[in-house]
Amino acid sequence: MSQSTPTLAQLQRGLQLSEQIAALEAELAALFSGSPAPKAAAAPVAKAPAALKKGGISAAGRARIVAAQKARWAKIRAGKAPAPAPKAEAAKAAKATGKKKRVVSPEVKAKLAAAMKARWAAAKAGKGPSPTSKKK
C-alpha cells in the first residue's frame, strides 16, 4: 500500500480527537484518585451551530388565540353558541382574497329553496328535465 499525505481537515480532526482523549484520560485519572479533575489545557471542541428556528408564533399571539378559544368554549358550554356573522366573515374573506364576497339574504335563500323544490317536484312528475341531468 502507498501512504498518502493527510489533508488539512484530517490533521485538524486528528488534533481534536487527541485533545478529547487527553481530557478524558485526565478526568478518568481524577475519578479514581479522588482528587478534583484538572481542567484540560486543550481548546474546547467547537460544536455544530444549532439550526435556526424559522417562523412560529409569538407568546403574545399564542396568548390571544388561547383567550379567544376559551371564550368560545365558555359560550358553547353556557348553551349560547356564537351566531355566525355573515357580513364579518365576508369581510374577512374579501380581505384575504382581495375580492368582495357576496352575502345572500335570508329572503333570497328562501326564494331559491322554493324554486329548487318546485323544480324537483316537476322532475318527479315527469314534466321537465331532472335537476341532475346534464344539458348537451
URKAFEN-V785198 format. One record per residue. N is the residue number from 1. RES is the residue in one small letter. PSI is psi in whole degrees, 0 to 359 (NA if undefined). NEAR is the number of other C-alpha atoms within 8 Angstrom. D_FIRST is the distance of its C-alpha to the first C-alpha in whole Angstrom. Layout:
# URKAFEN-V785198
{{N | RES | PSI | NEAR | D_FIRST} {N | RES | PSI | NEAR | D_FIRST}}
This chain:
# URKAFEN-V785198
{{1 | m | 146 | 2 | 0} {2 | s | 141 | 3 | 4} {3 | q | 134 | 4 | 7} {4 | s | 156 | 4 | 9} {5 | t | 129 | 4 | 13} {6 | p | 148 | 6 | 15} {7 | t | 169 | 6 | 18} {8 | l | 319 | 6 | 21} {9 | a | 321 | 6 | 22} {10 | q | 319 | 8 | 19} {11 | l | 317 | 9 | 20} {12 | q | 318 | 8 | 24} {13 | r | 320 | 8 | 23} {14 | g | 319 | 8 | 21} {15 | l | 317 | 8 | 25} {16 | q | 314 | 9 | 27} {17 | l | 318 | 8 | 25} {18 | s | 325 | 8 | 25} {19 | e | 320 | 10 | 29} {20 | q | 318 | 9 | 30} {21 | i | 316 | 8 | 29} {22 | a | 319 | 9 | 31} {23 | a | 319 | 11 | 34} {24 | l | 322 | 8 | 33} {25 | e | 320 | 8 | 33} {26 | a | 320 | 11 | 36} {27 | e | 321 | 10 | 38} {28 | l | 317 | 8 | 37} {29 | a | 319 | 9 | 38} {30 | a | 327 | 12 | 42} {31 | l | 319 | 10 | 42} {32 | f | 340 | 6 | 42} {33 | s | 345 | 6 | 44} {34 | g | 356 | 6 | 47} {35 | s | 158 | 6 | 47} {36 | p | 149 | 6 | 46} {37 | a | 130 | 9 | 43} {38 | p | 150 | 7 | 42} {39 | k | 137 | 5 | 41} {40 | a | 139 | 8 | 37} {41 | a | 346 | 4 | 37} {42 | a | 156 | 6 | 34} {43 | a | 147 | 6 | 35} {44 | p | 146 | 4 | 36} {45 | v | 128 | 6 | 33} {46 | a | 131 | 4 | 34} {47 | k | 158 | 4 | 35} {48 | a | 140 | 4 | 35} {49 | p | 140 | 4 | 38} {50 | a | 147 | 4 | 41} {51 | a | 138 | 4 | 42} {52 | l | 140 | 4 | 45} {53 | k | 130 | 5 | 48} {54 | k | 142 | 4 | 49} {55 | g | 211 | 4 | 53} {56 | g | 185 | 5 | 55} {57 | i | 145 | 6 | 59} {58 | s | 163 | 6 | 60} {59 | a | 323 | 6 | 62} {60 | a | 319 | 6 | 65} {61 | g | 318 | 8 | 65} {62 | r | 320 | 9 | 64} {63 | a | 321 | 8 | 67} {64 | r | 318 | 8 | 69} {65 | i | 317 | 8 | 68} {66 | v | 316 | 8 | 68} {67 | a | 319 | 8 | 72} {68 | a | 320 | 8 | 73} {69 | q | 320 | 8 | 71} {70 | k | 321 | 8 | 73} {71 | a | 319 | 8 | 76} {72 | r | 315 | 10 | 76} {73 | w | 326 | 8 | 75} {74 | a | 319 | 8 | 78} {75 | k | 319 | 11 | 81} {76 | i | 316 | 10 | 79} {77 | r | 330 | 7 | 80} {78 | a | 357 | 7 | 83} {79 | g | 12 | 6 | 84} {80 | k | 78 | 7 | 84} {81 | a | 135 | 8 | 81} {82 | p | 129 | 7 | 81} {83 | a | 134 | 4 | 83} {84 | p | 139 | 5 | 80} {85 | a | 102 | 6 | 82} {86 | p | 324 | 7 | 81} {87 | k | 319 | 7 | 82} {88 | a | 318 | 7 | 79} {89 | e | 321 | 9 | 77} {90 | a | 322 | 12 | 78} {91 | a | 319 | 10 | 77} {92 | k | 316 | 8 | 74} {93 | a | 320 | 12 | 73} {94 | a | 321 | 11 | 74} {95 | k | 321 | 9 | 72} {96 | a | 319 | 6 | 69} {97 | t | 344 | 6 | 69} {98 | g | 0 | 7 | 72} {99 | k | 148 | 7 | 74} {100 | k | 126 | 9 | 78} {101 | k | 136 | 8 | 78} {102 | r | 143 | 5 | 81} {103 | v | 128 | 7 | 83} {104 | v | 130 | 6 | 85} {105 | s | 160 | 6 | 88} {106 | p | 327 | 6 | 90} {107 | e | 316 | 6 | 93} {108 | v | 321 | 8 | 90} {109 | k | 319 | 9 | 88} {110 | a | 319 | 8 | 91} {111 | k | 319 | 8 | 93} {112 | l | 318 | 8 | 89} {113 | a | 317 | 8 | 89} {114 | a | 319 | 8 | 93} {115 | a | 319 | 8 | 92} {116 | m | 320 | 8 | 89} {117 | k | 318 | 8 | 91} {118 | a | 321 | 8 | 94} {119 | r | 317 | 9 | 91} {120 | w | 320 | 10 | 90} {121 | a | 319 | 8 | 94} {122 | a | 321 | 10 | 94} {123 | a | 321 | 12 | 91} {124 | k | 328 | 8 | 92} {125 | a | 352 | 7 | 96} {126 | g | 19 | 7 | 94} {127 | k | 0 | 7 | 96} {128 | g | 178 | 7 | 93} {129 | p | 150 | 7 | 89} {130 | s | 141 | 8 | 87} {131 | p | 338 | 7 | 85} {132 | t | 354 | 4 | 82} {133 | s | 146 | 6 | 82} {134 | k | 139 | 4 | 81} {135 | k | 141 | 3 | 83} {136 | k | NA | 2 | 82}}
